[in-house]
Amino acid sequence: MQKPVLVVMAAGLGSRYGGLKQVQPVGAYGQAIMDYSLYDAKRAGFEEAIFVISSAMAKDFPADLQERIGKHFPVRCAVQELTDLPCGYAVPEGREKPWGTGHAVLACRGMIDAPFAAINADDFYGFNGFRAVYDFLTTERSGSKRQYAMVGYELQKTLSESGYVARGICQTDARGYLVEIRERTHIISTQEGALYTEDGQGYHKLPEDAVASMNLWGFTQDFMGELESRFTGFLDRAMEENPLKAEYFLPEVVGAMLREGLADVSVLPCAERWYGVTYRTELPAVQEAVRQMTEEGKYPERLWG
């Protein structure tokens, strides 16, 4: 079996954060969240990473990444271009927002010939999540359906005290397979628990034991073909309904395959707390959490020596 590859989605604009949060230091020696993800991924067994970056990052980011991490963990970069569209399609006038996580992973086509995991660069997942998905991807499976995996986090451990977040809320069956995933783009944390809204007017309560997707996925190589073949359908809808902001989300592609009976997605539970910097006000709390984990011996002060 070929060794799994780690895909790191780092091309987001960070509009709510107000800058490139992917490179924001959270460790004592300038380490960003993605440094800790690579460190955990390497410990879990991954041996190579592909970073998906924006064209604005393409000048300096690859060299900086190679200098800091390359000799410890082989890394390559793929550029997510807004203009990377199928023949016959053009970027709508005024569009600046990237096309979403599905398009980000699609930017790696031609670079991956093995199973792969996909993560966000600005989410702190913890070692156990990486170990779970690596073990899944390196275990032989058979069946008529595609076999994918998603690491599921306890929703309450993924919320922000600084504002709303977007999460894929998952429904699973008795066997631990994903039945449905719904992208909730506006979830807030309250004393009553997690609430979401679809229209900005009324809020609805989410179950206390809700499982959230943080975009830690495990796919076989064939998923790239699904992303590519379904992208035109997304674009047709996007150009008509929301040409400036519509996004091609990974969970929506997975959800379509579930509805069509094409895939089984194992939900791998992870009890670790998620950390992230959706908002700049969250940065001190993440830095403090990293400091505490370092003091507890979970991470060395200098990750890469």
Secondary structure, DSSP 8 states (H G I E B T S, - for coil): ----EEEEE-----TTTTS-GGG-B-STTS-BHHHHHHHHHHHHT---EEEEEEGGGTTTHHHHHIIIIITTS-EEEEEE-TT---TT----TT--S---HHHHHHTTTTT--S-EEEEETTEE--HHHHHHHHHHHTS---SSSEEEEEEEEEGGGG--SSS-EEEEEEEE-TTSBEEEEEEEEEEEEETTEEEE-SSSS--EE--TT-EEEEEEEEE-TTHHHHHHHHHHHHHHHHHHH-TTT----HHHHHHHHHHTT-EEEEEEEE-S--EE-SSGGGHHHHHHHHHHHHHTTSS-SSTT-
